[in-house]
Amino acid sequence: MSDALKHECGIAMVRLLKPLAFYKKKYGTAFYGVNKMYLMMEKQHNRGQDGAGFASIKLDPTAGERYISRVRSNKSQPIQDIFAQINNRINAEFEKNPGIKDDVAAQKKEIPYIGELMLGHVRYGTFGGNSVETVHPFLRQNNWMHRNLIIAGNFNMTNTTELFQNLIDLGMHPKEKADTITILENIGHFLDQGVAKLYKKAKKKGLSKMEASAHIIENLNIEKILKKSAKNWDGGYAMAGLLGHGDAFVLRDPAGIRPAYYYKDDEVVVVASERPVIQTVFNVPFDDVKEIDPGNAIILKKDGRMSISEILTPLTRKSCSFERIYFSRGSDAEIYQERKELGRLIMPKVLSAIGHDTENSVFSFIPNTAETSFYGMLDAAQNELNKQKNAAILKEANNLTPERLGEIQAHKIRTEKIAIKDVKLRTFITDDSSRDDLVAHVYDVTYGVVKPTDNLVIIDDSIVRGTTLKKSILRMLDRLHPKQIVVVSSAPQIRYPDCYGIDMARLEKLVAFNAAIELHKDNGTDAIIEEIYHKCKKQLELADAAVINHVKDLYAPFTDEQISDKIAEIISEEGITTKVKLIFQSVDDLHKACPKNLGDWYFTGDYPTSGGNRVVNRAYVNFFEGNPERAY
């Protein structure tokens, strides 16, 4: 993606089902789980670079022994940093007490981070600062083992204010209003409540306080706690939690917005945000890695039993299509084919834009995530070329000479690596003109392969703000002096904010939104801009179920092509001499390419939850009033 856009957070969980001595004997180390966690988190590095965290729990510790360990980092290489800290601590213990190297029981007792239950998180911050205190996993501590709660998630809630107020109404005093803290305290409240009820029952049975703890651990109903906790959540989430005594859960939102996958055998239960991570790290086939169904939770009890429970009634499945277009690793078997299909399906529009002149067209892509859709576009281009060759041969069949046949057959699709991402330049000068000049050189181009008679077709996976296209890529491509630059987006126009995880909070940052505003001004219909504002303002006073998205009215008078042409005008208005054509994927073709992942609210405005409609209206009100605050 040429525009800088935040990724999604990633989660990883490992529950070892055998004693640690088993892994020492079979795999040569009792740190088998820690090693796998490192690999799973590194394989999801693409999902988060603002921070990383790791937490582990030892089962059945002796009283007075530390059984929960946690390490977090917000350094430039956070995953490497936290595992370097873990490794240093392990080596320090080995140096202090060399005799425990072959004593698994002693390792478990003396060395932190080694345990049977582990949770990891890679973070991209979409709200708040980036101090280490904002890095997951979060820990709610208590001297009662079963009241300790650790959570980490890939999520954003649209109704954090309401959930925060619910905690206040319960008599609590949360230390922050952030959605992570709010969710932690929300689950923690019902955990405390469940523990208290079981303790009362244990007392009635005449159990001692020590006996009551074992009774609570055995009978604690995680499913019931999650149902009470999540009842009023509105958002997209894959939420993972560990309890101090060894229970664990992973809950997915009822629309299936955020992804979560799992694998289980007789040695391990594994959960991750992406399927190929599990496939690669544990060397298991595609079909053995399952998706957690929307509204469902995996529940792991301390004794190793795993169950899957429906916590919330599933809604219409609206899994995030941006996961397929951009966020998730392209090594997933389904995602790879879907991205190729996105390239294939957009090719008819490209051929129309270049007048089917494949002979005088150069095809390329904006590195690196658009590469797979580029291959799909090439497949379609090759099919078109074969049709052209067949037509030429049939047309000249009666007079076809070997030389002419060879000339026709020699025609190939011209592909070149045109755009080169030189380096992630960091702006060290703060004034705008200096920063713009630096941004303009993020990309370089390959000279000498494009002629003035050529169309230059270059595909990107999506266009959000258009800033990098405008300030860098188009300027560089213009230096090649092609006849026409055709910029292709394998995703549709991004018209609305996302409030379920992606950092797209402000409408005025979206180039498609600005294009619609400009079209109304051009057409003298800009009075509608204020009319929509008043409609959105009224919506903020309604109950969630009654809220509708009035921002759709802004786009309604225009065709997709009119908005695309205006975007092309906006991004090429500063000294670009070459004609620029912009082509976007259609929503219908997006759904054809990604039939299982129909979440498209950032393209269509059709939000899967009522909270989404409230957010988009609030975002419009903020835009109109010049308020830079986030809408969620």
C-alpha positions as CSV (number, residue, x, y, z in Angstrom):
1,M,0.0,0.0,0.0
2,S,1.5,3.3,-1.0
3,D,-0.3,5.3,1.7
4,A,0.8,4.8,5.2
5,L,-2.0,3.0,6.9
6,K,-2.0,1.2,10.3
7,H,-2.2,-2.6,10.2
8,E,-4.3,-4.7,12.5
9,C,-3.0,-6.0,15.8
10,G,-2.1,-9.7,16.0
11,I,-2.6,-12.3,18.7
12,A,-0.9,-15.6,19.4
13,M,-1.7,-18.2,22.1
14,V,-0.2,-21.5,22.9
15,R,-1.5,-24.0,25.5
16,L,0.8,-27.0,26.1
17,L,-1.3,-30.1,26.8
18,K,1.6,-32.3,28.1
19,P,4.0,-31.8,31.0
20,L,7.1,-29.7,30.2
21,A,9.2,-32.8,30.5
22,F,7.5,-34.3,27.5
23,Y,8.7,-31.4,25.3
24,K,12.2,-31.7,26.7
25,K,12.3,-35.4,25.8
26,K,10.7,-35.0,22.3
27,Y,12.0,-31.7,21.2
28,G,15.1,-31.3,23.3
29,T,13.9,-28.3,25.3
30,A,11.4,-27.4,27.9
31,F,11.2,-24.0,26.2
32,Y,9.3,-25.5,23.2
33,G,6.3,-23.3,23.9
34,V,8.3,-20.1,24.2
35,N,10.2,-20.9,21.0
36,K,6.9,-21.4,19.1
37,M,5.5,-18.2,20.5
38,Y,8.5,-16.3,19.2
39,L,8.0,-17.7,15.7
40,M,4.3,-17.0,15.7
41,M,4.8,-13.4,16.7
42,E,7.5,-12.9,14.2
43,K,5.3,-14.4,11.5
44,Q,2.7,-11.8,12.4
45,H,5.2,-8.9,12.5
46,N,3.3,-7.5,9.5
47,R,0.4,-6.8,11.8
48,G,2.1,-4.6,14.4
49,Q,5.2,-2.6,14.8
50,D,4.3,-0.2,17.6
51,G,4.8,-2.7,20.3
52,A,4.8,-6.3,21.4
53,G,4.1,-8.2,24.6
54,F,4.2,-11.7,26.0
55,A,2.7,-13.3,29.1
56,S,2.9,-16.8,30.5
57,I,1.3,-18.8,33.3
58,K,2.8,-21.8,35.1
59,L,0.2,-24.4,36.1
60,D,0.0,-25.8,39.7
61,P,2.7,-23.6,41.3
62,T,3.5,-23.9,45.0
63,A,2.3,-21.0,47.1
64,G,4.8,-18.3,47.2
65,E,6.3,-19.1,43.8
66,R,5.8,-16.7,40.9
67,Y,3.5,-18.1,38.3
68,I,2.7,-15.2,36.1
69,S,5.4,-13.5,33.9
70,R,4.9,-10.6,31.5
71,V,7.2,-8.6,29.3
72,R,6.3,-5.7,27.0
73,S,8.2,-3.5,24.6
74,N,7.6,-0.4,22.5
75,K,11.1,-0.3,21.0
76,S,11.8,-0.1,17.3
77,Q,12.1,-3.9,17.1
78,P,9.7,-4.9,19.9
79,I,9.4,-8.6,19.2
80,Q,13.1,-9.1,19.1
81,D,13.4,-6.9,22.2
82,I,11.0,-8.9,24.4
83,F,12.5,-12.3,23.4
84,A,16.0,-10.9,24.0
85,Q,14.9,-10.0,27.5
86,I,13.4,-13.5,28.0
87,N,16.6,-15.1,26.6
88,N,18.9,-13.0,28.8
89,R,16.8,-13.9,31.9
90,I,17.0,-17.6,31.1
91,N,20.8,-17.5,30.5
92,A,21.3,-15.5,33.7
93,E,19.4,-18.3,35.6
94,F,21.5,-21.0,33.9
95,E,24.7,-19.1,34.9
96,K,23.6,-18.7,38.4
97,N,22.5,-22.3,38.7
98,P,24.1,-24.6,36.0
99,G,22.6,-27.7,37.5
100,I,19.0,-26.8,36.4
101,K,19.9,-27.1,32.6
102,D,18.7,-30.7,32.6
103,D,16.2,-30.4,35.4
104,V,12.8,-29.4,34.0
105,A,11.0,-29.2,37.3
106,A,13.7,-26.8,38.6
107,Q,13.5,-24.8,35.4
108,K,9.8,-24.4,35.8
109,K,10.2,-23.3,39.4
110,E,13.1,-20.9,39.0
111,I,12.9,-19.5,35.5
112,P,10.2,-16.9,34.5
113,Y,8.4,-17.1,31.2
114,I,8.6,-20.9,31.0
115,G,5.1,-22.3,31.5
116,E,2.2,-24.2,29.9
117,L,0.0,-21.3,28.9
118,M,1.3,-18.3,26.8
119,L,-0.2,-15.3,25.2
120,G,1.5,-12.9,22.8
121,H,0.4,-9.7,21.0
122,V,1.8,-7.5,18.3
123,R,0.4,-4.0,18.4
124,Y,-0.5,-1.2,16.0
125,G,-1.9,1.7,18.0
126,T,-5.0,3.3,16.6
127,F,-5.8,5.4,19.7
128,G,-3.8,7.0,22.4
129,G,-0.1,7.2,22.8
130,N,2.6,4.6,22.3
131,S,4.1,4.2,25.7
132,V,4.8,0.7,27.0
133,E,1.8,1.0,29.2
134,T,-0.5,0.9,26.1
135,V,1.1,-2.4,24.9
136,H,-0.8,-5.6,25.4
137,P,-1.2,-8.0,27.2
138,F,-2.9,-6.2,30.0
139,L,-2.8,-7.6,33.5
140,R,-5.5,-7.3,36.3
141,Q,-3.8,-8.6,39.4
142,N,-5.2,-10.2,42.5
143,N,-3.9,-12.4,45.3
144,W,-6.6,-15.0,44.5
145,M,-5.1,-17.0,41.7
146,H,-8.4,-17.4,39.8
147,R,-9.0,-13.6,39.9
148,N,-5.9,-12.7,38.0
149,L,-6.8,-11.8,34.4
150,I,-4.6,-11.2,31.4
151,I,-6.1,-10.0,28.1
152,A,-4.8,-9.1,24.6
153,G,-6.8,-8.5,21.5
154,N,-7.2,-7.3,18.0
155,F,-10.1,-4.9,18.4
156,N,-11.7,-1.5,18.5
157,M,-15.0,-0.8,20.3
158,T,-17.4,1.8,19.0
159,N,-19.2,2.3,22.3
160,T,-16.3,2.6,24.8
161,T,-18.0,5.6,26.4
162,E,-21.1,3.6,27.2
163,L,-19.1,0.6,28.5
164,F,-17.0,2.9,30.6
165,Q,-20.2,4.4,32.1
166,N,-21.5,0.9,32.8
167,L,-18.5,0.3,35.0
168,I,-19.0,3.6,36.9
169,D,-22.7,2.6,37.4
170,L,-21.4,-0.6,39.0
171,G,-19.5,1.5,41.5
172,M,-16.1,1.0,39.9
173,H,-13.4,3.6,39.3
174,P,-11.5,2.6,36.1
175,K,-8.1,4.3,35.8
176,E,-8.5,5.0,32.1
177,K,-11.2,5.4,29.5
178,A,-9.3,3.4,26.8
179,D,-11.2,0.5,25.4
180,T,-8.6,-2.0,26.4
181,I,-8.8,-1.0,30.1
182,T,-12.6,-0.8,29.9
183,I,-12.8,-4.4,28.5
184,L,-10.3,-5.7,31.0
185,E,-12.3,-4.3,33.9
186,N,-15.6,-5.4,32.3
187,I,-14.5,-9.0,32.1
188,G,-12.8,-8.7,35.5
189,H,-16.0,-7.6,37.2
190,F,-18.0,-10.6,36.0
191,L,-15.0,-12.9,36.8
192,D,-15.0,-11.5,40.4
193,Q,-18.8,-12.0,40.5
194,G,-18.5,-15.6,39.3
195,V,-15.8,-16.4,41.8
196,A,-17.7,-14.8,44.7
197,K,-20.8,-16.9,43.9
198,L,-18.8,-20.1,43.7
199,Y,-17.1,-19.3,47.0
200,K,-20.5,-18.9,48.7
201,K,-21.6,-22.3,47.4
202,A,-18.3,-23.8,48.6
203,K,-18.9,-22.4,52.1
204,K,-22.4,-23.8,52.2
205,K,-20.9,-27.2,51.3
206,G,-18.6,-26.9,54.3
207,L,-15.4,-26.6,52.3
208,S,-12.4,-24.9,53.8
209,K,-11.0,-21.8,52.2
210,M,-8.2,-23.8,50.6
211,E,-10.7,-26.4,49.4
212,A,-12.9,-23.6,48.0
213,S,-10.2,-22.5,45.7
214,A,-10.0,-25.9,44.0
215,H,-13.8,-26.0,43.8
216,I,-13.8,-22.5,42.1
217,I,-11.1,-23.5,39.6
218,E,-13.0,-26.7,38.7
219,N,-16.4,-25.0,38.4
220,L,-15.7,-21.5,37.1
221,N,-18.0,-21.0,34.1
222,I,-16.0,-19.0,31.5
223,E,-18.9,-19.2,29.0
224,K,-21.2,-17.5,31.4
225,I,-18.6,-14.8,32.3
226,L,-18.1,-14.0,28.6
227,K,-21.8,-13.8,27.8
228,K,-22.3,-11.3,30.6
229,S,-19.2,-9.3,29.7
230,A,-19.7,-9.1,26.0
231,K,-23.5,-8.6,26.0
232,N,-23.2,-4.8,25.2
233,W,-20.0,-4.8,23.2
234,D,-20.2,-3.1,19.8
235,G,-17.1,-3.5,17.7
236,G,-14.8,-5.8,15.9
237,Y,-12.7,-8.1,18.0
238,A,-10.7,-11.2,18.5
239,M,-10.2,-11.2,22.3
240,A,-7.9,-13.5,24.1
241,G,-7.7,-14.0,27.9
242,L,-5.8,-16.0,30.5
243,L,-6.8,-16.6,34.1
244,G,-4.1,-17.0,36.7
245,H,-5.0,-20.6,37.6
246,G,-4.8,-21.7,33.9
247,D,-8.2,-21.3,32.2
248,A,-8.1,-19.4,28.9
249,F,-10.4,-18.2,26.2
250,V,-10.5,-16.5,22.7
251,L,-13.7,-14.8,21.7
252,R,-14.5,-13.5,18.2
253,D,-17.1,-10.8,17.5
254,P,-20.5,-11.9,16.2
255,A,-20.0,-10.4,12.7
256,G,-16.6,-12.1,12.3
257,I,-15.0,-8.8,11.6
258,R,-11.6,-9.6,13.1
259,P,-9.9,-12.9,12.2
260,A,-9.0,-15.8,14.5
261,Y,-7.8,-19.3,13.7
262,Y,-6.9,-22.3,15.8
263,Y,-5.3,-25.8,15.7
264,K,-5.4,-28.6,18.2
265,D,-3.7,-32.0,18.6
266,D,-2.8,-34.1,21.6
267,E,0.2,-31.9,22.4
268,V,-0.9,-28.3,21.9
269,V,-3.8,-25.9,21.3
270,V,-2.8,-22.9,19.2
271,V,-4.6,-19.7,18.3
272,A,-3.4,-16.9,15.9
273,S,-4.8,-14.1,13.8
274,E,-3.6,-15.7,10.6
275,R,-3.9,-19.3,9.3
276,P,-0.5,-19.6,7.6
277,V,1.3,-18.6,10.8
278,I,0.0,-21.8,12.4
279,Q,0.6,-23.8,9.3
280,T,4.2,-22.8,9.0
281,V,5.2,-22.8,12.7
282,F,3.6,-26.1,13.5
283,N,4.0,-27.7,10.0
284,V,0.3,-28.6,9.7
285,P,-1.9,-28.7,6.5
286,F,-4.4,-26.0,5.5
287,D,-7.4,-28.1,6.4
288,D,-6.3,-28.8,10.0
289,V,-6.3,-25.1,10.9
290,K,-9.9,-24.0,11.7
291,E,-11.5,-20.6,11.8
292,I,-13.3,-19.6,15.0
293,D,-16.9,-18.9,14.0
294,P,-18.3,-15.4,14.6
295,G,-19.8,-14.9,18.1
296,N,-18.0,-18.1,19.3
297,A,-15.3,-18.6,21.9
298,I,-12.7,-21.3,22.3
299,I,-12.6,-22.1,26.1
300,L,-9.7,-23.9,27.6
301,K,-10.0,-25.3,31.1
302,K,-7.0,-25.8,33.4
303,D,-7.2,-29.6,32.9
304,G,-6.7,-29.2,29.2
305,R,-10.3,-29.7,28.0
306,M,-11.2,-27.5,25.1
307,S,-14.7,-26.5,24.1
308,I,-16.2,-24.1,21.6
309,S,-19.3,-22.1,22.8
310,E,-21.6,-19.6,21.1
311,I,-21.3,-16.6,23.3
312,L,-23.2,-14.1,21.1
313,T,-25.8,-14.7,18.4
314,P,-23.9,-14.5,15.1
315,L,-24.8,-11.6,12.8
316,T,-24.5,-11.6,9.1
317,R,-20.9,-12.5,8.4
318,K,-19.0,-9.4,7.5
319,S,-15.3,-10.4,7.9
320,C,-13.0,-7.6,7.0
321,S,-12.1,-7.7,3.3
322,F,-9.1,-5.5,3.9
323,E,-7.6,-8.6,5.6
324,R,-7.7,-10.2,2.2
325,I,-6.6,-7.2,0.2
326,Y,-3.8,-6.1,2.3
327,F,-3.4,-6.8,6.0
328,S,-2.9,-10.6,6.2
329,R,0.1,-12.4,4.8
330,G,-0.3,-13.3,1.2
331,S,1.1,-16.8,1.9
332,D,-2.4,-18.0,2.9
333,A,-3.6,-20.3,0.1
334,E,-7.0,-18.7,-0.1
335,I,-5.8,-15.1,0.2
336,Y,-3.2,-15.6,-2.5
337,Q,-5.8,-16.8,-5.0
338,E,-8.2,-14.0,-3.9
339,R,-5.6,-11.3,-4.5
340,K,-4.8,-12.7,-8.0
341,E,-8.5,-12.7,-8.7
342,L,-8.7,-9.0,-7.8
343,G,-6.1,-8.3,-10.4
344,R,-7.9,-10.5,-13.0
345,L,-11.3,-8.9,-12.5
346,I,-10.1,-5.3,-12.9
347,M,-8.4,-6.0,-16.2
348,P,-11.4,-5.2,-18.5
349,K,-11.4,-1.7,-17.1
350,V,-7.6,-1.4,-17.7
351,L,-8.0,-2.7,-21.3
352,S,-10.7,-0.1,-22.0
353,A,-8.4,2.7,-20.6
354,I,-5.5,1.7,-22.9
355,G,-7.8,1.1,-25.9
356,H,-6.8,-2.6,-25.8
357,D,-3.3,-1.5,-27.0
358,T,-1.2,-4.1,-25.2
359,E,1.7,-3.7,-27.6
360,N,2.3,-0.1,-26.4
361,S,1.7,-0.6,-22.7
362,V,4.0,-1.4,-19.8
363,F,2.5,-3.1,-16.8
364,S,4.0,-2.9,-13.2
365,F,3.0,-2.6,-9.6
366,I,3.6,-0.5,-6.5
367,P,5.7,-2.7,-4.1
368,N,5.2,-4.8,-2.2
369,T,1.7,-5.9,-1.3
370,A,0.2,-5.3,-4.8
371,E,2.5,-7.9,-6.3
372,T,0.1,-10.8,-6.1
373,S,-2.8,-8.8,-7.7
374,F,-0.3,-7.8,-10.4
375,Y,0.1,-11.5,-11.3
376,G,-3.6,-11.8,-11.6
377,M,-3.7,-8.8,-13.9
378,L,-1.0,-10.3,-16.0
379,D,-3.0,-13.5,-16.4
380,A,-5.9,-11.5,-17.7
381,A,-3.6,-9.5,-19.9
382,Q,-2.1,-12.7,-21.4
383,N,-5.7,-13.9,-22.2
384,E,-6.4,-10.7,-24.0
385,L,-3.1,-10.9,-25.9
386,N,-3.9,-14.5,-27.0
387,K,-7.3,-13.2,-28.3
388,Q,-5.5,-10.5,-30.2
389,K,-3.1,-13.0,-31.7
390,N,-5.8,-15.4,-32.7
391,A,-7.8,-12.6,-34.3
392,A,-4.8,-11.3,-36.3
393,I,-4.0,-14.8,-37.5
394,L,-7.6,-15.5,-38.6
395,K,-7.8,-12.1,-40.3
396,E,-4.7,-12.7,-42.3
397,A,-5.0,-16.4,-42.7
398,N,-5.1,-16.4,-46.5
399,N,-2.0,-14.2,-46.9
400,L,-0.1,-15.1,-43.7
401,T,3.7,-15.5,-44.3
402,P,6.1,-17.2,-41.9
403,E,7.6,-13.8,-41.2
404,R,4.2,-12.2,-40.4
405,L,3.3,-15.2,-38.2
406,G,6.5,-14.8,-36.3
407,E,5.8,-11.1,-35.9
408,I,2.4,-11.8,-34.4
409,Q,3.7,-14.6,-32.1
410,A,6.6,-12.4,-30.9
411,H,4.1,-9.9,-29.3
412,K,4.4,-10.2,-25.5
413,I,3.0,-8.5,-22.5
414,R,5.6,-5.9,-21.4
415,T,6.2,-6.0,-17.7
416,E,8.8,-4.1,-15.8
417,K,9.7,-3.2,-12.2
418,I,9.0,0.5,-12.5
419,A,8.4,1.7,-8.9
420,I,11.1,1.0,-6.4
421,K,10.6,1.7,-2.7
422,D,14.1,3.0,-1.9
423,V,13.9,3.3,1.9
424,K,11.6,4.2,4.6
425,L,12.7,7.8,4.9
426,R,12.3,9.4,8.3
427,T,11.6,13.1,8.4
428,F,14.2,14.8,10.5
429,I,13.2,18.4,9.4
430,T,9.9,19.7,10.7
431,D,8.9,22.4,8.2
432,D,6.4,21.3,5.5
433,S,8.4,22.1,2.4
434,S,11.4,20.0,3.6
435,R,9.2,17.2,4.6
436,D,7.3,17.1,1.3
437,D,10.6,17.0,-0.6
438,L,11.7,14.0,1.5
439,V,8.4,12.2,1.0
440,A,8.7,12.8,-2.7
441,H,11.8,10.6,-2.8
442,V,10.4,7.6,-0.9
443,Y,10.0,5.9,-4.3
444,D,12.4,5.8,-7.2
445,V,11.7,4.6,-10.8
446,T,13.5,2.5,-13.4
447,Y,14.6,4.6,-16.3
448,G,14.9,3.6,-20.0
449,V,12.1,1.0,-20.3
450,V,9.1,3.3,-21.0
451,K,8.7,5.1,-24.4
452,P,6.7,8.3,-25.0
453,T,4.2,6.2,-27.0
454,D,3.5,3.8,-24.1
455,N,0.7,3.6,-21.6
456,L,2.2,3.0,-18.2
457,V,-0.2,0.8,-16.1
458,I,0.7,0.4,-12.4
459,I,-1.4,-1.4,-9.8
460,D,-1.6,-0.6,-6.1
461,D,-3.7,-2.7,-3.6
462,S,-5.6,0.3,-2.3
463,I,-5.7,4.1,-2.3
464,V,-6.7,5.7,1.0
465,R,-5.4,9.3,1.3
466,G,-3.6,9.5,-2.1
467,T,-0.8,11.4,-0.4
468,T,2.1,9.2,-1.5
469,L,0.7,8.9,-5.0
470,K,0.4,12.7,-5.2
471,K,3.7,13.7,-3.5
472,S,6.0,10.8,-4.6
473,I,4.9,8.1,-7.0
474,L,3.2,10.2,-9.7
475,R,6.0,12.7,-9.7
476,M,8.5,10.0,-10.2
477,L,6.5,8.2,-12.9
478,D,6.0,11.5,-14.7
479,R,9.7,11.7,-15.2
480,L,9.5,8.7,-17.6
481,H,7.2,10.8,-19.9
482,P,4.8,8.0,-21.0
483,K,1.7,8.8,-23.1
484,Q,-0.6,8.0,-20.1
485,I,-0.3,6.8,-16.5
486,V,-3.0,4.4,-15.5
487,V,-3.1,3.9,-11.8
488,V,-5.1,0.8,-10.8
489,S,-6.5,0.1,-7.3
490,S,-7.3,-3.6,-6.6
491,A,-9.7,-2.3,-3.9
492,P,-12.8,-0.1,-4.4
493,Q,-12.8,3.6,-3.4
494,I,-12.4,4.0,0.4
495,R,-15.2,6.4,1.3
496,Y,-16.0,5.9,5.0
497,P,-14.0,5.6,8.2
498,D,-13.3,2.3,9.8
499,C,-14.0,1.9,13.5
500,Y,-13.2,-1.8,14.1
501,G,-9.4,-1.7,14.1
502,I,-8.0,0.1,11.0
503,D,-6.7,3.6,11.7
504,M,-9.1,5.4,9.3
505,A,-11.0,7.7,11.7
506,R,-11.3,11.0,9.9
507,L,-13.3,11.5,6.7
508,E,-11.4,14.5,5.5
509,K,-8.3,12.3,5.3
510,L,-9.9,10.1,2.6
511,V,-9.2,11.3,-1.0
512,A,-12.6,9.8,-2.2
513,F,-14.4,11.9,0.4
514,N,-12.6,15.1,-0.7
515,A,-13.3,14.2,-4.4
516,A,-17.1,14.1,-3.6
517,I,-16.9,17.4,-1.8
518,E,-15.1,19.0,-4.8
519,L,-17.6,17.6,-7.2
520,H,-20.5,19.2,-5.3
521,K,-18.7,22.5,-5.4
522,D,-18.0,22.2,-9.1
523,N,-21.7,21.4,-9.8
524,G,-23.0,24.2,-7.5
525,T,-24.7,21.6,-5.2
526,D,-22.5,22.2,-2.2
527,A,-25.5,23.2,-0.1
528,I,-25.9,19.4,0.5
529,I,-22.7,19.5,2.5
530,E,-24.4,21.4,5.3
531,E,-27.7,19.5,4.9
532,I,-25.9,16.3,5.6
533,Y,-24.3,17.8,8.6
534,H,-27.7,18.7,10.2
535,K,-29.0,15.2,9.4
536,C,-25.9,13.6,11.0
537,K,-26.2,15.9,14.0
538,K,-29.7,14.7,14.7
539,Q,-28.7,11.1,14.4
540,L,-26.3,11.4,17.3
541,E,-29.3,11.9,19.6
542,L,-31.0,8.7,18.5
543,A,-30.8,5.2,20.0
544,D,-28.3,3.0,18.1
545,A,-31.0,0.9,16.4
546,A,-32.5,4.0,14.8
547,V,-29.2,5.4,13.5
548,I,-28.6,5.4,9.7
549,N,-25.6,6.5,7.7
550,H,-26.4,9.9,6.1
551,V,-22.9,10.3,4.7
552,K,-24.0,8.1,1.8
553,D,-26.0,11.1,0.6
554,L,-22.8,12.9,-0.3
555,Y,-21.8,10.2,-2.9
556,A,-25.3,9.4,-4.2
557,P,-25.4,11.9,-7.1
558,F,-22.1,10.7,-8.7
559,T,-21.0,7.6,-10.5
560,D,-17.9,5.7,-9.4
561,E,-16.2,7.0,-12.6
562,Q,-16.9,10.6,-11.8
563,I,-15.4,10.2,-8.4
564,S,-12.4,8.3,-9.8
565,D,-11.8,11.1,-12.4
566,K,-11.9,13.8,-9.7
567,I,-9.5,11.8,-7.5
568,A,-7.1,11.6,-10.5
569,E,-7.4,15.4,-10.9
570,I,-6.7,15.9,-7.2
571,I,-3.6,13.7,-7.0
572,S,-2.1,15.0,-10.3
573,E,-2.7,18.7,-9.9
574,E,0.8,19.7,-8.8
575,G,3.0,19.9,-11.9
576,I,2.2,16.4,-13.4
577,T,2.4,16.8,-17.2
578,T,1.3,13.3,-18.1
579,K,-2.4,12.4,-18.4
580,V,-3.4,10.3,-15.3
581,K,-6.3,7.8,-15.3
582,L,-7.4,6.2,-12.1
583,I,-9.3,2.9,-12.0
584,F,-10.8,1.3,-8.9
585,Q,-12.1,-2.2,-8.3
586,S,-15.9,-2.4,-8.2
587,V,-17.6,-3.6,-5.0
588,D,-19.3,-6.4,-6.9
589,D,-16.0,-7.7,-8.2
590,L,-14.5,-7.5,-4.8
591,H,-17.2,-9.8,-3.5
592,K,-16.6,-12.2,-6.4
593,A,-12.9,-12.3,-5.5
594,C,-13.4,-12.6,-1.7
595,P,-16.8,-14.4,-1.4
596,K,-16.3,-15.4,2.3
597,N,-15.2,-12.0,3.5
598,L,-17.9,-9.5,2.7
599,G,-17.1,-6.8,5.1
600,D,-17.1,-3.7,2.9
601,W,-18.3,-0.8,5.2
602,Y,-15.3,1.4,4.3
603,F,-16.3,1.2,0.6
604,T,-20.1,1.1,0.9
605,G,-21.0,2.6,4.3
606,D,-22.9,-0.6,5.2
607,Y,-21.6,-1.0,8.7
608,P,-22.2,-4.4,10.4
609,T,-23.1,-2.9,13.7
610,S,-25.2,0.1,14.8
611,G,-22.2,1.6,16.4
612,G,-20.6,1.9,13.0
613,N,-23.4,4.1,11.7
614,R,-23.1,6.3,14.8
615,V,-19.3,6.7,14.2
616,V,-19.6,7.7,10.5
617,N,-22.2,10.4,11.4
618,R,-20.0,11.7,14.2
619,A,-17.0,11.7,11.9
620,Y,-19.0,13.9,9.4
621,V,-20.1,16.3,12.2
622,N,-16.4,16.5,13.3
623,F,-15.4,17.3,9.7
624,F,-18.0,20.0,9.2
625,E,-17.2,21.6,12.6
626,G,-13.5,21.5,12.0
627,N,-13.1,19.2,15.0
628,P,-9.9,17.1,14.7
629,E,-11.0,14.6,17.3
630,R,-11.5,10.9,16.4
631,A,-15.1,9.8,16.0
632,Y,-14.6,6.8,18.3
